[in-house]
Amino acid sequence: MSSTIPIHFNFKPSSFLQHHSRVVVFSVKKSLSTAVSPRNPHGRYCYRRDIVRNPVLCCVSTRACSDDGGGEVFVTQEEASASDVDTLKSRSSRSNDGYVALFVRMLGLDNDPRDREQAVVALWKYSLGGKQYVDNIMKFHGTINLTLNLLKSESDSACEAAAGLLRMVSSFNVYRDSVAETGAIEEITGLLRRSSLSPDVKEQSLCTLWNLSVDEKVRARITNSELLPILIKFLEDDNVKVRESAGGVLANLALSQSNHEIMVEAGVIPNLAKLLNAEVEESKVVRKEARNALLELSRDEYNRILVMEEGLVLVPLVGADAYKSFRPALYSWPSLPDGTKIELGSKGPSRYGASELLLGLNIQDRNLDLEEAKMNAVVGRTQQQFLARIGAIEMEDGNKPNSEEGSSSQRFTLLPWTDAIARLVLILGLEDESAITRAAQSIADASFNERMRFSFMEAGAIKHLIRLINHPSSAVRSAVILALYRLSISDRVCLKIEAEGVLHPLVYLLKQSESATSQGLMEMIVNILSRILDPNKEMKSKFYDGPVNGSEKGMDATAIPTSDGNETIACESSSSTNGRELVEPTVLSRLVDILKKSNLDLRRKVASILEFIAVSESCVEQIISADIESGLEAVFRLKPLTEKGHGIDDEKPELQSLELEEAGQAVSAASRLLARLLDYDLFRRTINPLHFTKLLRAALMSGIPLHNKDWVAACLVKLSSLLGPNLDLENPVNIEVTLYETIPRLIEQIKSSYSTEVQEAAVLELNRIISEGLVDSTQAVAAEGAIFPLVELLESGTERAVEAGLTILYNLSMKSENHAAIISAGAVPVLRRIVLSERSNWMLALRLLRTLPT
């Protein structure tokens, strides 16, 4: 029996010497037998006559290579001579490529599964050498199909090698389409659906998909297949390589805008956000791919909100150079981000700003009486300022701040909301205009709920934004005002904005010419002013410059204990709104001009602002001088108000209903303003009451919503007191108000109220109006659809309500055109039950039955 000795020589048949330090070892023996050798424990042998001069039997095994990169070739001791070794040494590289055909042939379906497995393992290791080696494999047609077939194998080793070979082939552009078109996605889907797979199989399969998903067409196929939920599930896999590969595929899928809706519906955003919010440190690759996928999904505004709801906020990457203008406060007392000063009695201020840094580093460990939002603001500010001071900002996950990518004006990153808010506020304090603009826009986007708006306020964003309102750059101004517009939605934040003195810079912009202020910017300014100057607030205090409630204006004291037990006083400055700035002729003329020409929503808000100003009698003269009458007339002459009835046809009912709703809100606000001005004798002497009465009568009879007619009716009543008896009107004003406001309102209460007391009061009042013989009152009741709710009230209402309802229905039945509606409403069986039960109102029910054609 011959023994086998190893003979070492250097040759590198493939790149597994470079990447995985493995070689395919060919055991060569001189034999003419095709049977399996009992001496070889590694597997089967294949007879080959065309590789070397002598017949050769080849088997495949895996060995670790030597330190010098050399491989091992085994020959029998009897046949090992110096010439044989030299021959093998010189031909090893060339013959290595010759074995490719053998291994490809071994992939055939007619071969033993073990041979096929060994062959695909050898080809996979061989392909690791790079494109040259992959080219040698792809010379043989059918290689990909045979490899795909092995994905159905029960052997994890065969599946891993087949997926690994597909991964290498698909990594080159020239072969990627061939892999995708042969059904690789479907085969990999079937493989990944198995209940138990080794992490290596998952990794290689997912990496193949990662390569294939570079093509947009393939991305659509993956997204619309069963792979998407599998990929999302693998984001929670225990193996980090599997998570990395799954994240990479999803990041590629997110590159196609058409895939976003499907991905969001599948729930990809919460799972990706977990990887960035994970308490345990994730790998950089996982975080990078998750961030890339979420950034692509965030291009859509709705998806951006979903991402922020998971605790992540988009923050612009402005480049490290922009942070060079950051200057930490020196010789300063420590303070909270919102400007609240913390005074320490026993120590002086820190020379290099260390007091604030130490406060932020230790604030969570101290028993301080601070809200969670303030605590988070302090911690976030400390971390971001520390990174800026050491020049390490924008280096999360290995990003280089000075790289070309980092200087792109369109790049963003995702940060947890605490760090993101502090970073955005920090950028607002820089000098770079582009950075400030992008930060303000991000603040506007992130202010989507009460928590975020309040957190920005606590982080000190308000004072920076107000400081930047009159910035020389129009882009900065627009972004800043947009941010304030979004933040002012919150009542608490709006009060803070008002206290920081926003009114003066906003009014200054409002006074500018139309060419200097864009339409969009002007609309946002009016929106902010309408929230601050809300007529429902305590208005007169806005014009009062003295102490309020016995306290000095502008001082709110808050006690905050410190860690060393010293006395701490927090002084927060505030200021009251000076409404006198709004009564300047230029401002009032601009507001009246908006009332004449702008859209319905803006007219409503301007009317509200003017009502706020009109609370002071000293401002009425200036308002009259601004030609307020023409502005009010323009609102009352809106097109929807010139048509009686509902004014809605069947072509576009939704759009017309919306137009009527907006017109009703504008008319209601203008009516409130007119009612306010009518309280002053100076205005009453200048107005033409008959003219406005006719305009308001048309508005009352129009199809605007009923709840918007309340102030119209109130104005009409006030104007009627100025008119006295007037022969120019068809009906007295009180009749018009009753027909077009009171009766519809009472019927609406009967229809929609769940309170029996409210229904009873409404039906009794309606019965009183009809019983007094008001002209056209029964016609108005029938036209408003009162018959059906009145019939329903006969069964569920109180005794008094039933009696009033029977009386109203009896009066309506006096006109034969109402008979059909009463019968259709089901009145006959209800009336019969009342008569047969001999209830207290059965006589009224019987009289009504007799009038109906039954």
Secondary structure, 3 states (H helix, E strand, C coil): CCCEEEEEECCCCCHHHCCCCEEEEEECEECCCCCCCCCCCCCCCEEECCCCCCCEEECEEEEECCCCCCEEEEEECCCCCHHHHHHHHHHHHHHHHHHHHHHHHHCCCCCCHHHHHHHHHHHHHHHCCCHHHHHHHHCCCCHHHHHHHHHHCCCHHHHHHHHHHHHHHHCCHHHHHHHHHCCHHHHHHHHHCCCCCCHHHHHHHHHHHHHHCCCHHHHHHHHCCCHHHHHHHHCCCCCHHHHHHHHHHHHHHCCCHHHHHHHHHCCHHHHHHHHHHCCCCCCHHHHHHHHHHHHHHCCCHHHHHHHHHCCEEEEECCCHHHHHHCCCCCCECCECCCCCEEEECCCCCECCCHHHHHHHHHHHHCCCCCCHHHHHHHHHHHHHHHHHHHCCCCCHHHCCCCCCCCCCCCCEEEEEHHHHHHHHHHHHCCCCHHHHHHHHHHHHHHCCCHHHHHHHHHCCHHHHHHHCCCCCCHHHHHHHHHHHHHHCCCHHHHHHHHHCCCHHHHHHHHHCCCCCCCHHHHHHHHHHHHHHCCCCCCCHHHHCCCCECCECCCEEEEECCCCCCCCEEEEEECCCCCHHHHHCHHHHHHHHHHHHHCCHHHHHHHHHHHHHHCCCHHHHHHHHHCCHHHHHHHHHCCHHHHCECCCCCCCCHHHHHHHHHHHHHHHHHHHHHHHHHCCCHHHHHHCCHHHHHHHHHHHHCECCCHHHHHHHHHHHHHHHHHHCCCCCCCCCHHHHHHHHHHHHHHHHHHHHCCCHHHHHHHHHHHHHHHHCCCCCHHHHHHHCCCHHHHHHHHHHCCHHHHHHHHHHHHHHCCCHHHHHHHHHCCHHHHHHHHHHCCCCCHHHHHHHHHHCCC
